[in-house]
Amino acid sequence: MEIPFAMSWIEIINTVVLAITAAIIAWYTVETYRLRRETVRQNELQLRPYVVPTFSAKRDGYKLELKNIGKGTATNVHLDTLSIDLGGSEEQWRAKFSSVDYIEPGSKTEPGMSSNRLPKFLSTMLVPSDSAVPWTLRVLFDDIEGGRYLLEFDIMPPQIPNSTNVIVRPIRRMPPDYRFEG
C-alpha cells in the first residue's frame, strides 16, 4: 500500500512541475511576441522618410525648402495652403504649393508656389518675414510602401531660421485616402 501512496506524490509533483513549465513557456511566448513586434516597429521607424522644412534668409523673406532627413524615400509630398497674417494689413499672404513627386533620403527640394503677392514673390519661394503671428506648415507625404504621414510645424516669427522657433508636432500616420482640404 505504500507504493501507490508514493506514486501519487510523484504524480502530484510531476503535475506541478509540468504546470510551472507550461506557465513559463506561455510567458516566454508572450515576451517573444512583444519583442518581435517592437523590433518590426523600430525597423519601420528607422526606414521611414521624414520631411522637414528648412529656411534660408533672403532679402525679402525666407526661402522654403523641404528636406528628407529620414532613411526612406518620401513620395507624393504635399504642402497645405498657407495663410499668414501680416499684421497691420487686412490682407493675408496666401500661398498654394505644387506637389513634389519624391524626395530621396538626405535631399532637398524647393516646392513650386503660387501666391496672392505674385509681383514680390514671383520667381522664388519666399515666406514673408513680416508675419505678425505664428503659423502652421503642414506636410503630407507617403513612404514607398504606401504609408501616409502628416507632419505639422508651428513657425514662430520673426527669426524663422532659428530652430528654437520651430515647434514640431508628433508625426501622425494617416489613412491612405487622406488629402488636404481645398
Backbone as CSV, one residue per row, in Angstrom:
resi,resn,N_x,N_y,N_z,CA_x,CA_y,CA_z,C_x,C_y,C_z
1,MET,0.793,-1.192,0.000,0.000,0.000,0.000,0.844,1.268,0.000
2,GLU,2.021,1.161,0.411,2.861,2.356,0.415,3.287,2.748,-0.987
3,ILE,3.396,1.837,-1.856,3.819,2.148,-3.225,2.801,3.054,-3.919
4,PRO,1.501,2.791,-3.889,0.559,3.716,-4.527,0.609,5.108,-3.904
5,PHE,0.838,5.187,-2.575,0.921,6.494,-1.936,2.125,7.278,-2.458
6,ALA,3.265,6.629,-2.602,4.467,7.268,-3.142,4.246,7.648,-4.592
7,MET,3.569,6.817,-5.350,3.276,7.118,-6.753,2.388,8.354,-6.849
8,SER,1.439,8.495,-5.932,0.551,9.646,-6.014,1.312,10.944,-5.728
9,TRP,2.283,10.906,-4.793,3.098,12.103,-4.538,3.970,12.424,-5.746
10,ILE,4.489,11.442,-6.381,5.310,11.651,-7.581,4.433,12.231,-8.695
11,GLU,3.236,11.718,-8.837,2.329,12.252,-9.856,1.964,13.712,-9.557
12,ILE,1.743,14.032,-8.304,1.412,15.412,-7.925,2.595,16.343,-8.217
13,ILE,3.770,15.939,-7.830,4.975,16.754,-8.075,5.192,16.911,-9.576
14,ASN,5.029,15.836,-10.317,5.185,15.865,-11.771,4.181,16.844,-12.395
15,THR,2.942,16.799,-11.952,1.898,17.687,-12.477,2.226,19.149,-12.165
16,VAL,2.683,19.414,-10.944,3.040,20.792,-10.566,4.210,21.285,-11.409
17,VAL,5.220,20.463,-11.593,6.369,20.854,-12.410,5.933,21.113,-13.846
18,LEU,5.075,20.262,-14.405,4.575,20.476,-15.765,3.765,21.771,-15.862
19,ALA,2.944,22.075,-14.864,2.141,23.306,-14.872,3.048,24.537,-14.811
20,ILE,4.081,24.496,-13.972,5.043,25.618,-13.889,5.778,25.783,-15.213
21,THR,6.184,24.671,-15.794,6.877,24.717,-17.097,5.965,25.311,-18.170
22,ALA,4.713,24.913,-18.187,3.756,25.453,-19.164,3.565,26.953,-18.962
23,ALA,3.489,27.420,-17.713,3.342,28.849,-17.429,4.578,29.624,-17.898
24,ILE,5.757,29.072,-17.668,6.991,29.728,-18.107,7.046,29.799,-19.636
25,ILE,6.675,28.728,-20.303,6.665,28.722,-21.781,5.650,29.736,-22.307
26,ALA,4.479,29.840,-21.687,3.465,30.816,-22.111,3.994,32.239,-21.917
27,TRP,4.607,32.521,-20.765,5.175,33.845,-20.508,6.269,34.159,-21.524
28,TYR,7.144,33.208,-21.792,8.232,33.397,-22.754,7.683,33.665,-24.160
29,THR,6.601,32.971,-24.528,5.979,33.179,-25.840,5.428,34.595,-25.960
30,VAL,4.752,35.074,-24.926,4.212,36.434,-24.939,5.341,37.455,-25.035
31,GLU,6.375,37.287,-24.252,7.512,38.222,-24.289,8.214,38.207,-25.646
32,THR,8.360,37.045,-26.234,8.987,36.942,-27.559,8.129,37.645,-28.609
33,TYR,6.822,37.494,-28.527,5.914,38.181,-29.443,6.055,39.693,-29.303
34,ARG,6.089,40.194,-28.069,6.243,41.647,-27.845,7.584,42.146,-28.378
35,LEU,8.633,41.388,-28.166,9.959,41.761,-28.659,9.974,41.799,-30.182
36,ARG,9.376,40.824,-30.825,9.301,40.790,-32.287,8.520,41.990,-32.812
37,ARG,7.370,42.287,-32.196,6.543,43.421,-32.619,7.311,44.742,-32.475
38,GLU,8.030,44.917,-31.394,8.810,46.143,-31.183,9.975,46.236,-32.171
39,THR,10.600,45.110,-32.482,11.688,45.100,-33.463,11.179,45.518,-34.842
40,VAL,10.040,45.007,-35.240,9.446,45.390,-36.524,9.118,46.879,-36.519
41,ARG,8.553,47.378,-35.436,8.203,48.801,-35.332,9.449,49.675,-35.427
42,GLN,10.517,49.280,-34.744,11.760,50.053,-34.788,12.360,50.055,-36.190
43,ASN,12.285,48.923,-36.888,12.791,48.868,-38.271,11.976,49.779,-39.179
44,GLU,10.652,49.800,-39.006,9.809,50.682,-39.809,10.135,52.143,-39.531
45,LEU,10.323,52.495,-38.256,10.673,53.875,-37.910,12.020,54.270,-38.491
46,GLN,12.954,53.340,-38.477,14.295,53.630,-38.972,14.309,53.843,-40.483
47,LEU,13.431,53.173,-41.213,13.417,53.268,-42.668,12.379,54.258,-43.193
48,ARG,11.680,54.937,-42.326,10.625,55.869,-42.712,11.228,57.178,-43.213
49,PRO,10.619,57.774,-44.239,11.030,59.127,-44.619,10.556,60.124,-43.562
50,TYR,11.225,61.246,-43.473,10.860,62.285,-42.514,11.159,63.619,-43.169
51,VAL,10.121,64.289,-43.661,10.282,65.513,-44.440,10.107,66.723,-43.529
52,VAL,11.099,67.602,-43.513,11.053,68.806,-42.680,11.308,70.039,-43.537
53,PRO,10.751,71.190,-43.126,11.050,72.424,-43.843,12.391,72.983,-43.391
54,THR,13.106,73.586,-44.321,14.325,74.316,-43.971,14.169,75.729,-44.523
55,PHE,14.725,76.680,-43.843,14.603,78.073,-44.230,15.980,78.688,-44.377
56,SER,16.143,79.522,-45.383,17.359,80.308,-45.507,16.948,81.752,-45.744
57,ALA,17.634,82.675,-45.088,17.280,84.086,-45.161,17.586,84.639,-46.546
58,LYS,16.639,85.388,-47.075,16.797,86.110,-48.339,16.423,87.567,-48.085
59,ARG,16.619,88.406,-49.085,16.376,89.838,-48.922,14.929,90.138,-48.532
60,ASP,13.959,89.505,-49.160,12.548,89.817,-48.942,11.832,88.843,-48.008
61,GLY,12.515,87.881,-47.462,11.851,86.903,-46.615,12.735,85.688,-46.419
62,TYR,12.114,84.544,-46.291,12.833,83.304,-46.076,12.506,82.317,-47.180
63,LYS,13.538,81.722,-47.747,13.344,80.708,-48.784,12.994,79.395,-48.096
64,LEU,11.940,78.756,-48.572,11.486,77.489,-48.004,11.921,76.340,-48.894
65,GLU,12.546,75.350,-48.290,12.873,74.108,-48.980,12.406,72.957,-48.102
66,LEU,12.200,71.812,-48.716,11.846,70.602,-47.986,13.020,69.647,-48.022
67,LYS,13.367,69.094,-46.868,14.485,68.152,-46.792,13.994,66.851,-46.170
68,ASN,14.391,65.735,-46.782,14.062,64.414,-46.248,15.225,63.986,-45.356
69,ILE,15.007,64.027,-44.039,16.067,63.641,-43.108,15.947,62.179,-42.682
70,GLY,14.941,61.485,-43.217,14.766,60.062,-42.923,15.622,59.207,-43.835
71,LYS,15.535,57.892,-43.663,16.322,56.962,-44.478,15.542,56.367,-45.636
72,GLY,14.244,56.665,-45.722,13.424,56.162,-46.815,13.054,57.283,-47.765
73,THR,12.694,56.933,-48.986,12.283,57.927,-49.976,10.861,58.386,-49.681
74,ALA,10.657,59.703,-49.665,9.324,60.277,-49.485,8.703,60.478,-50.863
75,THR,7.482,60.011,-51.044,6.790,60.167,-52.321,5.519,60.980,-52.111
76,ASN,5.004,61.537,-53.202,3.749,62.306,-53.164,3.743,63.334,-52.034
77,VAL,4.731,64.205,-52.031,4.883,65.202,-50.968,3.988,66.407,-51.282
78,HIS,3.145,66.765,-50.321,2.226,67.890,-50.479,2.375,68.829,-49.292
79,LEU,2.272,70.131,-49.561,2.209,71.134,-48.501,0.808,71.722,-48.527
80,ASP,0.257,71.951,-47.344,-1.058,72.562,-47.257,-0.950,74.034,-47.642
81,THR,-2.037,74.603,-48.145,-2.068,76.026,-48.473,-1.791,76.834,-47.211
82,LEU,-0.919,77.827,-47.339,-0.565,78.679,-46.205,-1.360,79.966,-46.244
83,SER,-1.819,80.404,-45.103,-2.410,81.732,-44.937,-1.689,82.364,-43.753
84,ILE,-0.994,83.467,-44.012,-0.200,84.104,-42.960,-0.684,85.534,-42.770
85,ASP,-1.036,85.875,-41.519,-1.451,87.231,-41.178,-0.207,88.111,-41.141
86,LEU,-0.246,89.197,-41.909,0.917,90.078,-41.994,0.822,91.254,-41.035
87,GLY,-0.047,91.195,-40.067,-0.172,92.279,-39.094,-0.770,93.505,-39.753
88,GLY,-0.908,94.605,-39.181,-1.438,95.854,-39.701,-2.307,95.774,-40.955
89,SER,-2.023,94.887,-41.876,-2.750,94.759,-43.135,-3.929,93.808,-42.949
90,GLU,-5.029,94.114,-43.625,-6.176,93.204,-43.570,-5.962,92.002,-44.477
91,GLU,-5.081,92.181,-45.444,-4.830,91.105,-46.394,-3.919,90.048,-45.768
92,GLN,-4.225,88.810,-46.037,-3.356,87.717,-45.620,-2.506,87.294,-46.800
93,TRP,-1.310,86.873,-46.510,-0.448,86.306,-47.542,-0.863,84.858,-47.685
94,ARG,-1.255,84.465,-48.901,-1.682,83.093,-49.146,-0.768,82.478,-50.192
95,ALA,-0.430,81.244,-49.976,0.411,80.533,-50.934,-0.132,79.130,-51.137
96,LYS,-0.165,78.711,-52.384,-0.555,77.345,-52.734,0.671,76.696,-53.364
97,PHE,0.981,75.491,-52.930,2.204,74.809,-53.350,1.893,73.683,-54.315
98,SER,2.791,73.475,-55.251,2.662,72.297,-56.115,3.273,71.106,-55.385
99,SER,2.777,69.926,-55.696,3.293,68.730,-55.027,4.651,68.339,-55.603
100,VAL,5.378,67.569,-54.827,6.688,67.062,-55.229,6.548,65.556,-55.369
101,ASP,7.013,64.998,-56.499,6.860,63.558,-56.740,7.600,62.717,-55.711
102,TYR,8.851,63.056,-55.441,9.621,62.299,-54.453,10.795,63.128,-53.958
103,ILE,11.263,62.788,-52.759,12.478,63.378,-52.194,13.306,62.219,-51.661
104,GLU,14.487,62.047,-52.212,15.370,60.964,-51.779,15.939,61.276,-50.394
105,PRO,16.374,60.254,-49.657,16.959,60.492,-48.337,18.145,61.456,-48.425
106,GLY,18.149,62.452,-47.540,19.235,63.428,-47.493,19.130,64.541,-48.518
107,SER,18.119,64.515,-49.382,17.985,65.514,-50.444,17.050,66.642,-50.026
108,LYS,17.255,67.800,-50.689,16.390,68.964,-50.510,15.704,69.259,-51.823
109,THR,14.528,69.862,-51.739,13.839,70.325,-52.937,13.070,71.583,-52.603
110,GLU,12.877,72.407,-53.604,12.121,73.635,-53.441,10.756,73.438,-54.091
111,PRO,9.672,73.475,-53.309,8.358,73.271,-53.906,7.940,74.486,-54.736
112,GLY,7.232,74.234,-55.832,6.694,75.337,-56.611,5.572,76.008,-55.841
113,MET,5.331,77.301,-56.125,4.361,78.037,-55.342,3.664,79.087,-56.184
114,SER,2.392,79.331,-55.886,1.688,80.492,-56.416,1.161,81.266,-55.219
115,SER,1.188,82.601,-55.317,0.849,83.433,-54.179,-0.033,84.588,-54.605
116,ASN,-0.779,85.149,-53.647,-1.564,86.337,-53.941,-0.684,87.589,-53.978
117,ARG,0.597,87.449,-53.674,1.550,88.562,-53.755,2.570,88.244,-54.836
118,LEU,2.094,87.805,-55.990,2.980,87.343,-57.061,4.035,88.345,-57.502
119,PRO,3.754,89.633,-57.631,4.815,90.518,-58.097,6.066,90.453,-57.214
120,LYS,5.877,90.347,-55.892,7.020,90.329,-54.986,7.672,88.955,-54.902
121,PHE,6.891,87.901,-55.054,7.390,86.550,-54.829,7.322,85.683,-56.085
122,LEU,7.414,86.303,-57.243,7.165,85.585,-58.481,8.176,84.480,-58.760
123,SER,9.461,84.755,-58.644,10.452,83.808,-59.135,10.999,82.866,-58.076
124,THR,10.846,83.179,-56.813,11.393,82.299,-55.781,10.336,82.011,-54.733
125,MET,10.494,80.905,-54.058,9.567,80.547,-52.989,10.043,81.240,-51.732
126,LEU,9.446,82.361,-51.422,9.817,83.104,-50.221,8.639,83.172,-49.270
127,VAL,8.898,82.887,-48.017,7.902,83.066,-46.978,8.142,84.457,-46.416
128,PRO,7.103,85.278,-46.272,7.334,86.656,-45.814,7.916,86.710,-44.413
129,SER,8.798,87.673,-44.215,9.433,87.826,-42.904,8.641,88.773,-42.015
130,ASP,7.578,89.388,-42.542,6.811,90.348,-41.762,5.530,89.748,-41.179
131,SER,5.526,88.451,-40.935,4.379,87.778,-40.339,4.201,88.258,-38.903
132,ALA,2.933,88.481,-38.517,2.652,89.020,-37.188,2.418,87.937,-36.140
133,VAL,1.969,86.772,-36.565,1.608,85.722,-35.612,2.219,84.390,-36.042
134,PRO,2.321,83.452,-35.128,2.802,82.119,-35.520,1.882,81.494,-36.569
135,TRP,2.431,80.641,-37.398,1.641,79.960,-38.421,2.082,78.512,-38.497
136,THR,1.227,77.688,-39.098,1.475,76.249,-39.145,1.728,75.806,-40.579
137,LEU,2.798,75.074,-40.767,3.113,74.468,-42.055,2.823,72.980,-41.919
138,ARG,1.964,72.457,-42.793,1.583,71.039,-42.750,2.142,70.340,-43.977
139,VAL,2.855,69.230,-43.744,3.478,68.459,-44.818,2.887,67.052,-44.797
140,LEU,2.390,66.620,-45.954,1.810,65.292,-46.100,2.663,64.525,-47.104
141,PHE,3.071,63.305,-46.759,3.909,62.523,-47.672,3.680,61.036,-47.456
142,ASP,4.087,60.250,-48.442,3.958,58.792,-48.385,5.347,58.172,-48.313
143,ASP,5.391,56.926,-47.816,6.619,56.148,-47.956,6.442,55.224,-49.160
144,ILE,7.465,54.463,-49.490,7.388,53.640,-50.702,6.442,52.458,-50.552
145,GLU,6.022,52.162,-49.324,5.071,51.069,-49.107,3.634,51.559,-49.041
146,GLY,3.417,52.858,-49.287,2.067,53.399,-49.304,1.578,53.957,-47.984
147,GLY,2.412,53.955,-46.958,2.027,54.578,-45.689,1.994,56.086,-45.859
148,ARG,0.984,56.751,-45.314,0.834,58.200,-45.442,1.072,58.843,-44.084
149,TYR,1.844,59.943,-44.091,2.228,60.608,-42.850,1.949,62.097,-42.940
150,LEU,1.577,62.677,-41.797,1.330,64.112,-41.700,2.240,64.673,-40.623
151,LEU,2.995,65.710,-40.996,3.826,66.440,-40.039,3.347,67.875,-40.002
152,GLU,3.241,68.436,-38.803,2.840,69.821,-38.647,3.924,70.569,-37.894
153,PHE,4.265,71.747,-38.407,5.308,72.583,-37.825,4.707,73.927,-37.463
154,ASP,4.797,74.324,-36.201,4.349,75.645,-35.776,5.558,76.575,-35.884
155,ILE,5.455,77.585,-36.747,6.556,78.500,-37.023,6.336,79.776,-36.227
156,MET,7.330,80.161,-35.450,7.249,81.361,-34.625,8.082,82.479,-35.251
157,PRO,7.473,83.487,-35.861,8.241,84.571,-36.455,8.810,85.465,-35.366
158,PRO,9.752,86.359,-35.649,10.283,86.655,-36.968,11.592,85.938,-37.277
159,GLN,12.249,85.296,-36.308,13.536,84.660,-36.577,13.337,83.218,-36.987
160,ILE,12.753,82.990,-38.148,12.393,81.643,-38.584,13.583,80.684,-38.637
161,PRO,14.751,81.079,-39.161,15.830,80.090,-39.260,16.296,79.535,-37.927
162,ASN,16.051,80.239,-36.830,16.458,79.747,-35.521,15.586,78.544,-35.163
163,SER,16.194,77.384,-34.982,15.428,76.154,-34.781,14.573,76.191,-33.521
164,THR,14.894,77.066,-32.564,14.068,77.131,-31.358,12.718,77.758,-31.647
165,ASN,12.565,78.359,-32.810,11.297,78.985,-33.172,10.428,78.087,-34.033
166,VAL,10.834,76.856,-34.234,10.043,75.901,-34.996,9.679,74.754,-34.059
167,ILE,8.391,74.590,-33.811,7.925,73.524,-32.925,7.367,72.408,-33.804
168,VAL,7.890,71.215,-33.648,7.466,70.070,-34.445,6.469,69.257,-33.635
169,ARG,5.289,69.081,-34.200,4.298,68.210,-33.560,4.619,66.762,-33.934
170,PRO,4.182,65.799,-33.136,4.486,64.386,-33.458,3.944,63.980,-34.833
171,ILE,4.716,63.144,-35.517,4.291,62.631,-36.824,3.069,61.750,-36.617
172,ARG,2.130,61.847,-37.551,0.913,61.044,-37.454,0.763,60.210,-38.712
173,ARG,0.424,58.951,-38.529,0.123,58.085,-39.672,-1.324,58.351,-40.068
174,MET,-1.544,58.578,-41.356,-2.861,58.951,-41.854,-3.416,57.838,-42.733
175,PRO,-4.743,57.805,-42.929,-5.320,56.819,-43.850,-4.816,57.086,-45.278
176,PRO,-4.704,56.057,-46.097,-4.173,56.224,-47.461,-4.952,57.221,-48.315
177,ASP,-6.232,57.441,-48.028,-7.027,58.350,-48.850,-7.090,59.773,-48.263
178,TYR,-6.331,60.076,-47.208,-6.348,61.400,-46.600,-5.760,62.438,-47.555
179,ARG,-6.438,63.571,-47.669,-5.987,64.688,-48.515,-6.195,65.981,-47.759
180,PHE,-5.436,67.025,-48.140,-5.679,68.345,-47.596,-6.980,68.881,-48.170
181,GLU,-7.698,69.647,-47.395,-8.941,70.256,-47.891,-8.599,71.417,-48.802
182,GLY,-9.428,71.624,-49.808,-9.249,72.786,-50.680,-8.368,72.571,-51.783
